[in-house]
Amino acid sequence: MAEPFKNLISVETVTHMGTALAAAWPAFERKQFEKLARTDLEALELKARAMQLADALQATLPSDFAAACAVLEKSLATPKGFDDDGEPIALAANQRASDNPNGLSGWAIWPMGEYVARSGMHAVPRAMACLHALTQRFSAEFAIRPFIDAHPATCFAILKTWLDDPSPHVRRLVSEGSRPRLPWGLRLQALVVDPSPTLPLLRALQDDASAYVRRSVANHLNDIAKDHPDLVAAWVREHLDDDNRQRTALLRHASRSLIKQGHAPTLKAWGLGLGLQGNVQFALSAKRANVGSDIGLDVTITSTARKAQQLVVDYAVHHVRANGTTSPKVFKGWKLSLGAGETRELSKRHSLKVVTTRKLYPGEHRVELLVNGQSCGSATFTLRG
């Protein structure tokens, strides 16, 4: 059985942090820090553990914020490196912060960033400099968000200077830290309403040499698409370059949700604005299925066009809800070039296993086939508990 995820921050993490912080500052109250950090730690989940360690840091680091930042920075391990593919060398799934004997990195950085966010709001430039160091050992994408929320002008001026930073970790933080809807992070409501302050940053980073950075830009644009779909469609039209494969991949990832939703301006930007010229036969492999099993989708598409068509074929499952109504969720299907007069057969198995983000209820479910965002047929099955 896999070790609980919460153990990535453990009693060993506390001991390792105490050792590194005492080495950085001999006057550090190590015993008090470890006592506070360890109290009932085993009963807490991961985020609560990180917050408790941040409490302990607040109680034991120097009262002067700049001095406290200096202690944190001196306790750090060397920055994380990158593999041959340009991806950051991440901690293994079972690797803890205590595994690095040369200083602090990995999961120990989370409570350190939280300390900076709590204690440094009166000294934004110094706090941002500390986050610059922390993000190179793990990430500071959560810790930076309260500063952006409270002091946007100051923070965006600093983020602009980081666009040419030699560290991909820092350049990624420019994009990841300012995402309007970062999962697990503080929602930056001002940027949800108006994302324009981040657009010059994304424009500068979308051709970054690091795939790690470009992936963040794509996810940032996908965040914006949830509230401003036409803006992202316009971004694709403006920046799509068929000769730039990396940018094309980024823009496709950025517009993935809009393509699945059948957003017409986005489909048009990708040359998918026309509906299917042809005929579709669509059927399910069974009339009934059980929760935990799967069901097959069988599609036959025949072109009546005189030239090739670029098609995105997705499908929406109209799930039954607890109150008996239905709610659609779009799933990826196929992307293909259908030749003039060509017939193509497609098949896929759709999982009906329960996942944490969706509960399945018994009843009649409708599966709708979507070709370039347009409905081209449907079929139903009865889901049994």
RAWO-V165461 format. One record per backbone hydrogen bond with DSSP energy under -1.0 kcal/mol. CO is the residue of the C=O (numbers start at 1). NH is the residue of the N-H. If there is no record, write none. Layout:
CO_NH + CO_NH
This chain:
4_7 + 5_8 + 6_9 + 10_14 + 11_15 + 12_16 + 13_17 + 14_18 + 15_19 + 16_20 + 17_21 + 18_22 + 19_23 + 20_24 + 21_25 + 25_28 + 28_30 + 29_33 + 30_34 + 31_35 + 32_36 + 33_37 + 34_38 + 38_41 + 40_43 + 41_44 + 45_49 + 46_50 + 47_51 + 48_52 + 49_53 + 50_54 + 51_55 + 52_56 + 53_57 + 54_58 + 55_59 + 57_61 + 64_68 + 65_69 + 66_70 + 67_71 + 68_72 + 69_73 + 70_74 + 71_75 + 73_76 + 75_104 + 81_89 + 83_86 + 87_83 + 88_90 + 92_95 + 96_99 + 97_100 + 104_77 + 105_108 + 106_109 + 109_113 + 110_114 + 111_115 + 112_116 + 113_117 + 114_118 + 115_119 + 116_120 + 120_123 + 123_127 + 124_128 + 125_129 + 126_130 + 127_131 + 128_132 + 129_133 + 130_134 + 131_135 + 134_137 + 136_80 + 137_106 + 140_144 + 144_148 + 145_149 + 146_150 + 147_151 + 151_155 + 152_156 + 153_157 + 154_158 + 155_159 + 156_160 + 160_163 + 162_165 + 167_171 + 168_172 + 169_173 + 170_174 + 172_176 + 173_177 + 176_179 + 180_188 + 182_185 + 187_189 + 188_192 + 189_193 + 190_194 + 195_198 + 198_202 + 199_203 + 200_204 + 201_205 + 202_206 + 205_208 + 210_214 + 211_215 + 213_217 + 214_218 + 215_219 + 216_220 + 217_221 + 218_222 + 219_223 + 220_224 + 221_225 + 223_226 + 224_227 + 224_228 + 228_232 + 229_233 + 230_234 + 231_235 + 232_236 + 233_237 + 234_238 + 235_239 + 236_240 + 241_244 + 244_248 + 245_249 + 246_250 + 247_251 + 248_252 + 249_253 + 250_254 + 251_255 + 253_256 + 255_259 + 256_260 + 257_261 + 258_263 + 263_267 + 264_268 + 265_269 + 266_270 + 267_272 + 268_271 + 277_304 + 279_302 + 281_300 + 283_298 + 287_382 + 289_384 + 290_293 + 293_352 + 295_350 + 296_285 + 297_348 + 298_283 + 299_346 + 300_281 + 301_344 + 302_279 + 309_338 + 311_336 + 312_372 + 313_334 + 314_370 + 315_331 + 316_368 + 317_319 + 317_329 + 319_327 + 321_324 + 325_321 + 327_319 + 329_317 + 331_315 + 334_313 + 336_311 + 338_309 + 339_342 + 342_303 + 344_301 + 346_299 + 348_297 + 350_295 + 352_292 + 355_358 + 358_355 + 363_383 + 365_381 + 366_318 + 367_379 + 368_316 + 369_376 + 370_314 + 371_374 + 374_371 + 377_369 + 379_367 + 381_365 + 382_289 + 383_363 + 384_291
